[in-house]
Amino acid sequence: MIRTQVSLTEEQMERLRREARRRHVSLAAVIRDAVDQVVPTQDAERAARMEGLLSVAGTAASGTGTVARDHDEVLSGDRW
């Protein structure tokens, strides 16, 4: 672990303490969780992008019936 120092307002610190007590964890654990939520890892960002892409897969038709076979050319812009 890397130690760091952060300046907080009194109100922020009180909210942080309250949340730590509610969860029965340390202040540091709450801060680490908050960082993970606000600044996702590259894996988390990639997973979110993939989820978005997969959610629309198959929702449109090219009209040609060949996109499944020729998807690389279609996506690269070499066709259409």
C-alpha positions, 0 to 999 in steps of 0.5 A, a space after each residue: 500500500 502507498 500512504 498519502 495525505 488528503 485535505 478534506 473539509 470538516 463536512 467531508 470528513 464527517 460523511 466519511 466517518 459516518 460511512 465507515 461506521 455504517 459499513 464497519 470498515 476503516 476510513 481508508 477502505 471507504 476512500 479506496 472504494 470511492 477511488 475504484 468507483 470514480 477511477 475505474 481500472 482499464 479492465 473495468 472500462 473495457 468491460 463497460 465498453 464491451 457491455 455497451 457494444 454487446 447490448 446493441 449487437 444484432 439490433 440492426 440489419 444491413 439489408 444485405 445479409 452479409 454483415 455477419 460474414 463480412 463484419 471486418 470490412 464493414 466495421 473498418 469502412 472498406 465496404 458501404 
